[in-house]
Amino acid sequence: MFRVAEAPLVADPLPKIQITAAQKNRAALMKKRSEIRIGMPRVLNMYSQTPIFTGYFASLGIKAEKPGV
Protein backbone atom coordinates (compact mmCIF):
# COMPACT_ATOMS: atom_id res chain seq x y z
CA MET A 1 0.00 0.00 0.00
CA PHE A 2 1.21 3.49 -0.73
CA ARG A 3 1.74 5.80 2.20
CA VAL A 4 1.64 9.56 2.07
CA ALA A 5 4.39 11.08 4.19
CA GLU A 6 2.66 14.27 5.29
CA ALA A 7 -0.75 14.95 3.83
CA PRO A 8 -2.22 18.07 5.46
CA LEU A 9 -5.73 17.60 6.79
CA VAL A 10 -8.04 19.91 4.86
CA ALA A 11 -11.33 18.54 6.20
CA ASP A 12 -13.45 20.77 8.43
CA PRO A 13 -13.06 20.12 12.16
CA LEU A 14 -16.00 18.86 14.19
CA PRO A 15 -18.26 21.70 15.34
CA LYS A 16 -17.66 22.55 19.01
CA ILE A 17 -21.23 23.62 19.68
CA GLN A 18 -24.06 21.42 18.43
CA ILE A 19 -27.37 23.07 19.12
CA THR A 20 -29.57 22.45 16.11
CA ALA A 21 -30.51 19.11 14.60
CA ALA A 22 -28.59 19.99 11.43
CA GLN A 23 -25.40 20.60 13.42
CA LYS A 24 -25.81 17.31 15.29
CA ASN A 25 -26.44 15.44 12.05
CA ARG A 26 -23.38 17.00 10.42
CA ALA A 27 -21.21 16.08 13.42
CA ALA A 28 -22.44 12.48 13.28
CA LEU A 29 -21.65 12.27 9.56
CA MET A 30 -18.18 13.71 10.13
CA LYS A 31 -17.48 11.11 12.83
CA LYS A 32 -18.45 8.32 10.41
CA ARG A 33 -15.80 9.57 7.98
CA SER A 34 -13.15 7.47 9.73
CA GLU A 35 -15.18 4.32 8.99
CA ILE A 36 -15.36 4.89 5.23
CA ARG A 37 -13.60 2.26 3.18
CA ILE A 38 -12.68 2.93 -0.44
CA GLY A 39 -11.50 0.09 -2.67
CA MET A 40 -9.13 0.92 -5.49
CA PRO A 41 -8.38 -1.60 -8.26
CA ARG A 42 -4.73 -2.27 -8.97
CA VAL A 43 -5.11 -2.78 -12.68
CA LEU A 44 -4.54 -0.73 -15.78
CA ASN A 45 -3.80 2.95 -15.15
CA MET A 46 -5.20 3.11 -11.60
CA TYR A 47 -2.06 1.50 -10.15
CA SER A 48 0.08 4.42 -11.28
CA GLN A 49 -2.37 6.95 -9.83
CA THR A 50 -2.75 5.27 -6.44
CA PRO A 51 -0.34 7.65 -4.61
CA ILE A 52 -2.36 10.64 -5.81
CA PHE A 53 -5.68 9.25 -4.61
CA THR A 54 -4.19 7.94 -1.36
CA GLY A 55 -2.93 11.43 -0.53
CA TYR A 56 -6.25 12.97 -1.55
CA PHE A 57 -8.30 10.70 0.70
CA ALA A 58 -5.82 11.08 3.58
CA SER A 59 -6.15 14.86 3.40
CA LEU A 60 -9.94 14.48 3.64
CA GLY A 61 -9.58 12.52 6.86
CA ILE A 62 -10.18 9.01 5.52
CA LYS A 63 -7.77 6.58 7.15
CA ALA A 64 -5.63 4.27 5.00
CA GLU A 65 -5.83 0.53 5.59
CA LYS A 66 -3.82 -2.40 4.37
CA PRO A 67 -5.26 -4.29 1.38
CA GLY A 68 -7.27 -7.35 2.24
CA VAL A 69 -8.29 -6.09 5.67
N, CA, C and O atoms as a Maestro MAE file, in Angstrom:
{
 s_m_m2io_version
 :::
 2.0.0
}

f_m_ct {
 s_m_title
 :::
 protein
 m_atom[276] {
  # First column is atom index #
  i_m_mmod_type
  r_m_x_coord
  r_m_y_coord
  r_m_z_coord
  i_m_residue_number
  s_m_chain_name
  s_m_pdb_residue_name
  s_m_pdb_atom_name
  i_m_atomic_number
  :::
  1 25 0.839 -1.173 0.000 1 A "MET " " N  " 7
  2 3 0.000 0.000 0.000 1 A "MET " " CA " 6
  3 2 0.889 1.243 0.000 1 A "MET " " C  " 6
  4 15 1.954 1.256 0.616 1 A "MET " " O  " 8
  5 25 0.456 2.245 -0.671 2 A "PHE " " N  " 7
  6 3 1.212 3.490 -0.731 2 A "PHE " " CA " 6
  7 2 0.901 4.336 0.491 2 A "PHE " " C  " 6
  8 15 -0.253 4.437 0.909 2 A "PHE " " O  " 8
  9 25 1.906 4.925 1.046 3 A "ARG " " N  " 7
  10 3 1.736 5.797 2.204 3 A "ARG " " CA " 6
  11 2 2.105 7.224 1.808 3 A "ARG " " C  " 6
  12 15 3.058 7.448 1.061 3 A "ARG " " O  " 8
  13 25 1.357 8.157 2.305 4 A "VAL " " N  " 7
  14 3 1.639 9.564 2.074 4 A "VAL " " CA " 6
  15 2 2.393 10.069 3.295 4 A "VAL " " C  " 6
  16 15 1.923 9.925 4.423 4 A "VAL " " O  " 8
  17 25 3.551 10.655 3.072 5 A "ALA " " N  " 7
  18 3 4.390 11.080 4.195 5 A "ALA " " CA " 6
  19 2 3.682 12.107 5.071 5 A "ALA " " C  " 6
  20 15 3.481 11.869 6.262 5 A "ALA " " O  " 8
  21 25 3.310 13.215 4.511 6 A "GLU " " N  " 7
  22 3 2.663 14.270 5.285 6 A "GLU " " CA " 6
  23 2 1.569 14.908 4.449 6 A "GLU " " C  " 6
  24 15 1.812 15.884 3.739 6 A "GLU " " O  " 8
  25 25 0.382 14.366 4.530 7 A "ALA " " N  " 7
  26 3 -0.751 14.955 3.828 7 A "ALA " " CA " 6
  27 2 -1.480 15.870 4.802 7 A "ALA " " C  " 6
  28 15 -2.007 15.392 5.807 7 A "ALA " " O  " 8
  29 25 -1.525 17.167 4.533 8 A "PRO " " N  " 7
  30 3 -2.218 18.069 5.457 8 A "PRO " " CA " 6
  31 2 -3.715 17.788 5.472 8 A "PRO " " C  " 6
  32 15 -4.317 17.534 4.429 8 A "PRO " " O  " 8
  33 25 -4.303 17.835 6.640 9 A "LEU " " N  " 7
  34 3 -5.733 17.596 6.788 9 A "LEU " " CA " 6
  35 2 -6.493 18.855 6.397 9 A "LEU " " C  " 6
  36 15 -6.354 19.897 7.037 9 A "LEU " " O  " 8
  37 25 -7.296 18.754 5.347 10 A "VAL " " N  " 7
  38 3 -8.045 19.907 4.861 10 A "VAL " " CA " 6
  39 2 -9.530 19.807 5.196 10 A "VAL " " C  " 6
  40 15 -10.303 20.707 4.869 10 A "VAL " " O  " 8
  41 25 -9.928 18.726 5.841 11 A "ALA " " N  " 7
  42 3 -11.334 18.545 6.203 11 A "ALA " " CA " 6
  43 2 -11.707 19.493 7.332 11 A "ALA " " C  " 6
  44 15 -10.865 19.855 8.154 11 A "ALA " " O  " 8
  45 25 -12.962 19.891 7.366 12 A "ASP " " N  " 7
  46 3 -13.445 20.767 8.426 12 A "ASP " " CA " 6
  47 2 -13.388 20.046 9.768 12 A "ASP " " C  " 6
  48 15 -13.665 18.849 9.835 12 A "ASP " " O  " 8
  49 25 -13.033 20.756 10.838 13 A "PRO " " N  " 7
  50 3 -13.055 20.120 12.158 13 A "PRO " " CA " 6
  51 2 -14.499 19.931 12.632 13 A "PRO " " C  " 6
  52 15 -15.423 20.557 12.112 13 A "PRO " " O  " 8
  53 25 -14.673 19.063 13.618 14 A "LEU " " N  " 7
  54 3 -16.002 18.865 14.188 14 A "LEU " " CA " 6
  55 2 -16.479 20.155 14.840 14 A "LEU " " C  " 6
  56 15 -15.689 20.847 15.483 14 A "LEU " " O  " 8
  57 25 -17.754 20.488 14.687 15 A "PRO " " N  " 7
  58 3 -18.258 21.704 15.337 15 A "PRO " " CA " 6
  59 2 -18.223 21.546 16.855 15 A "PRO " " C  " 6
  60 15 -18.592 20.499 17.387 15 A "PRO " " O  " 8
  61 25 -17.775 22.596 17.548 16 A "LYS " " N  " 7
  62 3 -17.663 22.550 19.010 16 A "LYS " " CA " 6
  63 2 -19.034 22.627 19.666 16 A "LYS " " C  " 6
  64 15 -19.296 21.947 20.658 16 A "LYS " " O  " 8
  65 25 -19.897 23.449 19.114 17 A "ILE " " N  " 7
  66 3 -21.233 23.622 19.679 17 A "ILE " " CA " 6
  67 2 -22.238 22.991 18.716 17 A "ILE " " C  " 6
  68 15 -22.258 23.307 17.527 17 A "ILE " " O  " 8
  69 25 -23.063 22.102 19.246 18 A "GLN " " N  " 7
  70 3 -24.056 21.420 18.428 18 A "GLN " " CA " 6
  71 2 -25.423 21.660 19.043 18 A "GLN " " C  " 6
  72 15 -25.864 20.933 19.933 18 A "GLN " " O  " 8
  73 25 -26.074 22.688 18.552 19 A "ILE " " N  " 7
  74 3 -27.367 23.072 19.122 19 A "ILE " " CA " 6
  75 2 -28.513 22.552 18.258 19 A "ILE " " C  " 6
  76 15 -29.435 21.913 18.765 19 A "ILE " " O  " 8
  77 25 -28.457 22.821 16.987 20 A "THR " " N  " 7
  78 3 -29.568 22.452 16.111 20 A "THR " " CA " 6
  79 2 -29.431 21.004 15.643 20 A "THR " " C  " 6
  80 15 -28.369 20.393 15.763 20 A "THR " " O  " 8
  81 25 -30.523 20.474 15.112 21 A "ALA " " N  " 7
  82 3 -30.514 19.108 14.598 21 A "ALA " " CA " 6
  83 2 -29.573 18.980 13.405 21 A "ALA " " C  " 6
  84 15 -28.934 17.943 13.227 21 A "ALA " " O  " 8
  85 25 -29.485 20.023 12.590 22 A "ALA " " N  " 7
  86 3 -28.594 19.989 11.428 22 A "ALA " " CA " 6
  87 2 -27.130 19.911 11.864 22 A "ALA " " C  " 6
  88 15 -26.334 19.198 11.253 22 A "ALA " " O  " 8
  89 25 -26.780 20.639 12.914 23 A "GLN " " N  " 7
  90 3 -25.403 20.598 13.419 23 A "GLN " " CA " 6
  91 2 -25.085 19.230 14.012 23 A "GLN " " C  " 6
  92 15 -23.982 18.716 13.825 23 A "GLN " " O  " 8
  93 25 -26.028 18.642 14.714 24 A "LYS " " N  " 7
  94 3 -25.815 17.312 15.290 24 A "LYS " " CA " 6
  95 2 -25.692 16.262 14.198 24 A "LYS " " C  " 6
  96 15 -24.869 15.353 14.299 24 A "LYS " " O  " 8
  97 25 -26.500 16.380 13.164 25 A "ASN " " N  " 7
  98 3 -26.442 15.442 12.048 25 A "ASN " " CA " 6
  99 2 -25.110 15.562 11.318 25 A "ASN " " C  " 6
  100 15 -24.505 14.553 10.955 25 A "ASN " " O  " 8
  101 25 -24.656 16.784 11.104 26 A "ARG " " N  " 7
  102 3 -23.375 17.001 10.423 26 A "ARG " " CA " 6
  103 2 -22.220 16.438 11.245 26 A "ARG " " C  " 6
  104 15 -21.298 15.845 10.685 26 A "ARG " " O  " 8
  105 25 -22.258 16.612 12.554 27 A "ALA " " N  " 7
  106 3 -21.208 16.083 13.416 27 A "ALA " " CA " 6
  107 2 -21.190 14.553 13.373 27 A "ALA " " C  " 6
  108 15 -20.121 13.942 13.357 27 A "ALA " " O  " 8
  109 25 -22.372 13.941 13.353 28 A "ALA " " N  " 7
  110 3 -22.442 12.480 13.281 28 A "ALA " " CA " 6
  111 2 -21.873 11.973 11.960 28 A "ALA " " C  " 6
  112 15 -21.161 10.969 11.934 28 A "ALA " " O  " 8
  113 25 -22.184 12.661 10.866 29 A "LEU " " N  " 7
  114 3 -21.654 12.266 9.564 29 A "LEU " " CA " 6
  115 2 -20.141 12.439 9.503 29 A "LEU " " C  " 6
  116 15 -19.450 11.632 8.880 29 A "LEU " " O  " 8
  117 25 -19.625 13.476 10.138 30 A "MET " " N  " 7
  118 3 -18.183 13.709 10.134 30 A "MET " " CA " 6
  119 2 -17.457 12.656 10.961 30 A "MET " " C  " 6
  120 15 -16.328 12.290 10.635 30 A "MET " " O  " 8
  121 25 -18.084 12.162 12.024 31 A "LYS " " N  " 7
  122 3 -17.475 11.108 12.831 31 A "LYS " " CA " 6
  123 2 -17.429 9.789 12.068 31 A "LYS " " C  " 6
  124 15 -16.509 8.994 12.261 31 A "LYS " " O  " 8
  125 25 -18.413 9.550 11.204 32 A "LYS " " N  " 7
  126 3 -18.446 8.323 10.410 32 A "LYS " " CA " 6
  127 2 -17.398 8.324 9.312 32 A "LYS " " C  " 6
  128 15 -17.143 7.284 8.704 32 A "LYS " " O  " 8
  129 25 -16.792 9.459 9.048 33 A "ARG " " N  " 7
  130 3 -15.800 9.570 7.983 33 A "ARG " " CA " 6
  131 2 -14.634 8.616 8.201 33 A "ARG " " C  " 6
  132 15 -14.061 8.112 7.235 33 A "ARG " " O  " 8
  133 25 -14.274 8.361 9.459 34 A "SER " " N  " 7
  134 3 -13.148 7.468 9.730 34 A "SER " " CA " 6
  135 2 -13.486 6.016 9.422 34 A "SER " " C  " 6
  136 15 -12.582 5.187 9.316 34 A "SER " " O  " 8
  137 25 -14.769 5.690 9.275 35 A "GLU " " N  " 7
  138 3 -15.178 4.321 8.990 35 A "GLU " " CA " 6
  139 2 -15.337 4.048 7.495 35 A "GLU " " C  " 6
  140 15 -15.595 2.911 7.099 35 A "GLU " " O  " 8
  141 25 -15.189 5.058 6.678 36 A "ILE " " N  " 7
  142 3 -15.355 4.894 5.234 36 A "ILE " " CA " 6
  143 2 -14.234 4.023 4.689 36 A "ILE " " C  " 6
  144 15 -13.073 4.172 5.069 36 A "ILE " " O  " 8
  145 25 -14.591 3.125 3.808 37 A "ARG " " N  " 7
  146 3 -13.602 2.257 3.178 37 A "ARG " " CA " 6
  147 2 -13.753 2.383 1.665 37 A "ARG " " C  " 6
  148 15 -14.835 2.165 1.119 37 A "ARG " " O  " 8
  149 25 -12.666 2.734 0.999 38 A "ILE " " N  " 7
  150 3 -12.682 2.928 -0.443 38 A "ILE " " CA " 6
  151 2 -11.763 1.889 -1.074 38 A "ILE " " C  " 6
  152 15 -10.578 1.819 -0.746 38 A "ILE " " O  " 8
  153 25 -12.304 1.093 -1.966 39 A "GLY " " N  " 7
  154 3 -11.504 0.090 -2.667 39 A "GLY " " CA " 6
  155 2 -10.997 0.648 -3.981 39 A "GLY " " C  " 6
  156 15 -11.748 1.259 -4.741 39 A "GLY " " O  " 8
  157 25 -9.723 0.433 -4.240 40 A "MET " " N  " 7
  158 3 -9.128 0.917 -5.486 40 A "MET " " CA " 6
  159 2 -8.536 -0.268 -6.245 40 A "MET " " C  " 6
  160 15 -7.707 -0.992 -5.693 40 A "MET " " O  " 8
  161 25 -8.935 -0.481 -7.484 41 A "PRO " " N  " 7
  162 3 -8.381 -1.601 -8.264 41 A "PRO " " CA " 6
  163 2 -6.913 -1.343 -8.615 41 A "PRO " " C  " 6
  164 15 -6.508 -0.206 -8.857 41 A "PRO " " O  " 8
  165 25 -6.148 -2.395 -8.636 42 A "ARG " " N  " 7
  166 3 -4.730 -2.270 -8.975 42 A "ARG " " CA " 6
  167 2 -4.467 -2.771 -10.395 42 A "ARG " " C  " 6
  168 15 -3.523 -3.523 -10.636 42 A "ARG " " O  " 8
  169 25 -5.284 -2.357 -11.293 43 A "VAL " " N  " 7
  170 3 -5.110 -2.775 -12.685 43 A "VAL " " CA " 6
  171 2 -5.089 -1.549 -13.581 43 A "VAL " " C  " 6
  172 15 -5.513 -0.460 -13.196 43 A "VAL " " O  " 8
  173 25 -4.597 -1.755 -14.752 44 A "LEU " " N  " 7
  174 3 -4.541 -0.729 -15.784 44 A "LEU " " CA " 6
  175 2 -3.860 0.536 -15.273 44 A "LEU " " C  " 6
  176 15 -2.786 0.444 -14.678 44 A "LEU " " O  " 8
  177 25 -4.429 1.680 -15.479 45 A "ASN " " N  " 7
  178 3 -3.798 2.954 -15.146 45 A "ASN " " CA " 6
  179 2 -3.988 3.345 -13.687 45 A "ASN " " C  " 6
  180 15 -3.272 4.217 -13.196 45 A "ASN " " O  " 8
  181 25 -4.930 2.728 -12.980 46 A "MET " " N  " 7
  182 3 -5.204 3.114 -11.604 46 A "MET " " CA " 6
  183 2 -3.999 2.859 -10.691 46 A "MET " " C  " 6
  184 15 -3.790 3.589 -9.722 46 A "MET " " O  " 8
  185 25 -3.208 1.823 -10.998 47 A "TYR " " N  " 7
  186 3 -2.062 1.501 -10.152 47 A "TYR " " CA " 6
  187 2 -1.052 2.647 -10.126 47 A "TYR " " C  " 6
  188 15 -0.446 2.913 -9.087 47 A "TYR " " O  " 8
  189 25 -0.871 3.312 -11.232 48 A "SER " " N  " 7
  190 3 0.084 4.417 -11.283 48 A "SER " " CA " 6
  191 2 -0.460 5.670 -10.602 48 A "SER " " C  " 6
  192 15 0.318 6.539 -10.208 48 A "SER " " O  " 8
  193 25 -1.778 5.777 -10.456 49 A "GLN " " N  " 7
  194 3 -2.369 6.950 -9.833 49 A "GLN " " CA " 6
  195 2 -2.717 6.735 -8.363 49 A "GLN " " C  " 6
  196 15 -3.261 7.635 -7.723 49 A "GLN " " O  " 8
  197 25 -2.418 5.574 -7.826 50 A "THR " " N  " 7
  198 3 -2.752 5.269 -6.436 50 A "THR " " CA " 6
  199 2 -2.153 6.272 -5.447 50 A "THR " " C  " 6
  200 15 -2.864 6.694 -4.535 50 A "THR " " O  " 8
  201 25 -0.881 6.679 -5.577 51 A "PRO " " N  " 7
  202 3 -0.345 7.645 -4.610 51 A "PRO " " CA " 6
  203 2 -1.115 8.970 -4.598 51 A "PRO " " C  " 6
  204 15 -1.252 9.596 -3.547 51 A "PRO " " O  " 8
  205 25 -1.609 9.391 -5.738 52 A "ILE " " N  " 7
  206 3 -2.365 10.643 -5.807 52 A "ILE " " CA " 6
  207 2 -3.666 10.519 -5.028 52 A "ILE " " C  " 6
  208 15 -4.001 11.384 -4.219 52 A "ILE " " O  " 8
  209 25 -4.400 9.436 -5.277 53 A "PHE " " N  " 7
  210 3 -5.682 9.251 -4.607 53 A "PHE " " CA " 6
  211 2 -5.504 8.944 -3.120 53 A "PHE " " C  " 6
  212 15 -6.322 9.361 -2.300 53 A "PHE " " O  " 8
  213 25 -4.444 8.219 -2.766 54 A "THR " " N  " 7
  214 3 -4.186 7.939 -1.358 54 A "THR " " CA " 6
  215 2 -3.944 9.242 -0.595 54 A "THR " " C  " 6
  216 15 -4.468 9.426 0.503 54 A "THR " " O  " 8
  217 25 -3.163 10.132 -1.166 55 A "GLY " " N  " 7
  218 3 -2.928 11.428 -0.534 55 A "GLY " " CA " 6
  219 2 -4.186 12.275 -0.466 55 A "GLY " " C  " 6
  220 15 -4.414 12.977 0.519 55 A "GLY " " O  " 8
  221 25 -5.001 12.210 -1.510 56 A "TYR " " N  " 7
  222 3 -6.250 12.975 -1.548 56 A "TYR " " CA " 6
  223 2 -7.196 12.523 -0.445 56 A "TYR " " C  " 6
  224 15 -7.742 13.350 0.286 56 A "TYR " " O  " 8
  225 25 -7.392 11.205 -0.322 57 A "PHE " " N  " 7
  226 3 -8.300 10.698 0.699 57 A "PHE " " CA " 6
  227 2 -7.736 10.916 2.101 57 A "PHE " " C  " 6
  228 15 -8.499 11.164 3.035 57 A "PHE " " O  " 8
  229 25 -6.421 10.829 2.268 58 A "ALA " " N  " 7
  230 3 -5.816 11.079 3.576 58 A "ALA " " CA " 6
  231 2 -6.017 12.535 3.995 58 A "ALA " " C  " 6
  232 15 -6.229 12.813 5.176 58 A "ALA " " O  " 8
  233 25 -5.953 13.453 3.053 59 A "SER " " N  " 7
  234 3 -6.149 14.863 3.396 59 A "SER " " CA " 6
  235 2 -7.602 15.165 3.737 59 A "SER " " C  " 6
  236 15 -7.886 16.162 4.401 59 A "SER " " O  " 8
  237 25 -8.532 14.312 3.290 60 A "LEU " " N  " 7
  238 3 -9.944 14.477 3.642 60 A "LEU " " CA " 6
  239 2 -10.298 13.830 4.973 60 A "LEU " " C  " 6
  240 15 -11.422 13.969 5.455 60 A "LEU " " O  " 8
  241 25 -9.343 13.125 5.565 61 A "GLY " " N  " 7
  242 3 -9.584 12.516 6.864 61 A "GLY " " CA " 6
  243 2 -9.995 11.060 6.803 61 A "GLY " " C  " 6
  244 15 -10.443 10.511 7.809 61 A "GLY " " O  " 8
  245 25 -9.857 10.423 5.661 62 A "ILE " " N  " 7
  246 3 -10.182 9.008 5.521 62 A "ILE " " CA " 6
  247 2 -8.911 8.214 5.784 62 A "ILE " " C  " 6
  248 15 -7.903 8.410 5.104 62 A "ILE " " O  " 8
  249 25 -8.953 7.333 6.753 63 A "LYS " " N  " 7
  250 3 -7.768 6.577 7.150 63 A "LYS " " CA " 6
  251 2 -7.414 5.533 6.111 63 A "LYS " " C  " 6
  252 15 -8.296 4.943 5.487 63 A "LYS " " O  " 8
  253 25 -6.111 5.304 5.923 64 A "ALA " " N  " 7
  254 3 -5.635 4.272 5.004 64 A "ALA " " CA " 6
  255 2 -5.557 2.943 5.732 64 A "ALA " " C  " 6
  256 15 -5.192 2.888 6.906 64 A "ALA " " O  " 8
  257 25 -5.902 1.874 5.032 65 A "GLU " " N  " 7
  258 3 -5.829 0.534 5.587 65 A "GLU " " CA " 6
  259 2 -5.022 -0.350 4.655 65 A "GLU " " C  " 6
  260 15 -4.837 -0.034 3.479 65 A "GLU " " O  " 8
  261 25 -4.552 -1.444 5.189 66 A "LYS " " N  " 7
  262 3 -3.818 -2.403 4.373 66 A "LYS " " CA " 6
  263 2 -4.798 -3.133 3.463 66 A "LYS " " C  " 6
  264 15 -5.950 -3.340 3.846 66 A "LYS " " O  " 8
  265 25 -4.369 -3.525 2.270 67 A "PRO " " N  " 7
  266 3 -5.258 -4.288 1.381 67 A "PRO " " CA " 6
  267 2 -5.619 -5.636 2.007 67 A "PRO " " C  " 6
  268 15 -4.809 -6.254 2.698 67 A "PRO " " O  " 8
  269 25 -6.821 -6.067 1.755 68 A "GLY " " N  " 7
  270 3 -7.272 -7.348 2.240 68 A "GLY " " CA " 6
  271 2 -7.769 -7.344 3.670 68 A "GLY " " C  " 6
  272 15 -8.082 -8.400 4.219 68 A "GLY " " O  " 8
  273 25 -7.847 -6.175 4.280 69 A "VAL " " N  " 7
  274 3 -8.295 -6.093 5.672 69 A "VAL " " CA " 6
  275 2 -9.784 -5.846 5.703 69 A "VAL " " C  " 6
  276 15 -10.370 -5.742 6.780 69 A "VAL " " O  " 8
  :::
 }
 m_bond[275] {
  # First column is bond index #
  i_m_from
  i_m_to
  i_m_order
  :::
  1 1 2 1
  2 2 3 1
  3 3 4 2
  4 3 5 1
  5 5 6 1
  6 6 7 1
  7 7 8 2
  8 7 9 1
  9 9 10 1
  10 10 11 1
  11 11 12 2
  12 11 13 1
  13 13 14 1
  14 14 15 1
  15 15 16 2
  16 15 17 1
  17 17 18 1
  18 18 19 1
  19 19 20 2
  20 19 21 1
  21 21 22 1
  22 22 23 1
  23 23 24 2
  24 23 25 1
  25 25 26 1
  26 26 27 1
  27 27 28 2
  28 27 29 1
  29 29 30 1
  30 30 31 1
  31 31 32 2
  32 31 33 1
  33 33 34 1
  34 34 35 1
  35 35 36 2
  36 35 37 1
  37 37 38 1
  38 38 39 1
  39 39 40 2
  40 39 41 1
  41 41 42 1
  42 42 43 1
  43 43 44 2
  44 43 45 1
  45 45 46 1
  46 46 47 1
  47 47 48 2
  48 47 49 1
  49 49 50 1
  50 50 51 1
  51 51 52 2
  52 51 53 1
  53 53 54 1
  54 54 55 1
  55 55 56 2
  56 55 57 1
  57 57 58 1
  58 58 59 1
  59 59 60 2
  60 59 61 1
  61 61 62 1
  62 62 63 1
  63 63 64 2
  64 63 65 1
  65 65 66 1
  66 66 67 1
  67 67 68 2
  68 67 69 1
  69 69 70 1
  70 70 71 1
  71 71 72 2
  72 71 73 1
  73 73 74 1
  74 74 75 1
  75 75 76 2
  76 75 77 1
  77 77 78 1
  78 78 79 1
  79 79 80 2
  80 79 81 1
  81 81 82 1
  82 82 83 1
  83 83 84 2
  84 83 85 1
  85 85 86 1
  86 86 87 1
  87 87 88 2
  88 87 89 1
  89 89 90 1
  90 90 91 1
  91 91 92 2
  92 91 93 1
  93 93 94 1
  94 94 95 1
  95 95 96 2
  96 95 97 1
  97 97 98 1
  98 98 99 1
  99 99 100 2
  100 99 101 1
  101 101 102 1
  102 102 103 1
  103 103 104 2
  104 103 105 1
  105 105 106 1
  106 106 107 1
  107 107 108 2
  108 107 109 1
  109 109 110 1
  110 110 111 1
  111 111 112 2
  112 111 113 1
  113 113 114 1
  114 114 115 1
  115 115 116 2
  116 115 117 1
  117 117 118 1
  118 118 119 1
  119 119 120 2
  120 119 121 1
  121 121 122 1
  122 122 123 1
  123 123 124 2
  124 123 125 1
  125 125 126 1
  126 126 127 1
  127 127 128 2
  128 127 129 1
  129 129 130 1
  130 130 131 1
  131 131 132 2
  132 131 133 1
  133 133 134 1
  134 134 135 1
  135 135 136 2
  136 135 137 1
  137 137 138 1
  138 138 139 1
  139 139 140 2
  140 139 141 1
  141 141 142 1
  142 142 143 1
  143 143 144 2
  144 143 145 1
  145 145 146 1
  146 146 147 1
  147 147 148 2
  148 147 149 1
  149 149 150 1
  150 150 151 1
  151 151 152 2
  152 151 153 1
  153 153 154 1
  154 154 155 1
  155 155 156 2
  156 155 157 1
  157 157 158 1
  158 158 159 1
  159 159 160 2
  160 159 161 1
  161 161 162 1
  162 162 163 1
  163 163 164 2
  164 163 165 1
  165 165 166 1
  166 166 167 1
  167 167 168 2
  168 167 169 1
  169 169 170 1
  170 170 171 1
  171 171 172 2
  172 171 173 1
  173 173 174 1
  174 174 175 1
  175 175 176 2
  176 175 177 1
  177 177 178 1
  178 178 179 1
  179 179 180 2
  180 179 181 1
  181 181 182 1
  182 182 183 1
  183 183 184 2
  184 183 185 1
  185 185 186 1
  186 186 187 1
  187 187 188 2
  188 187 189 1
  189 189 190 1
  190 190 191 1
  191 191 192 2
  192 191 193 1
  193 193 194 1
  194 194 195 1
  195 195 196 2
  196 195 197 1
  197 197 198 1
  198 198 199 1
  199 199 200 2
  200 199 201 1
  201 201 202 1
  202 202 203 1
  203 203 204 2
  204 203 205 1
  205 205 206 1
  206 206 207 1
  207 207 208 2
  208 207 209 1
  209 209 210 1
  210 210 211 1
  211 211 212 2
  212 211 213 1
  213 213 214 1
  214 214 215 1
  215 215 216 2
  216 215 217 1
  217 217 218 1
  218 218 219 1
  219 219 220 2
  220 219 221 1
  221 221 222 1
  222 222 223 1
  223 223 224 2
  224 223 225 1
  225 225 226 1
  226 226 227 1
  227 227 228 2
  228 227 229 1
  229 229 230 1
  230 230 231 1
  231 231 232 2
  232 231 233 1
  233 233 234 1
  234 234 235 1
  235 235 236 2
  236 235 237 1
  237 237 238 1
  238 238 239 1
  239 239 240 2
  240 239 241 1
  241 241 242 1
  242 242 243 1
  243 243 244 2
  244 243 245 1
  245 245 246 1
  246 246 247 1
  247 247 248 2
  248 247 249 1
  249 249 250 1
  250 250 251 1
  251 251 252 2
  252 251 253 1
  253 253 254 1
  254 254 255 1
  255 255 256 2
  256 255 257 1
  257 257 258 1
  258 258 259 1
  259 259 260 2
  260 259 261 1
  261 261 262 1
  262 262 263 1
  263 263 264 2
  264 263 265 1
  265 265 266 1
  266 266 267 1
  267 267 268 2
  268 267 269 1
  269 269 270 1
  270 270 271 1
  271 271 272 2
  272 271 273 1
  273 273 274 1
  274 274 275 1
  275 275 276 2
  :::
 }
}
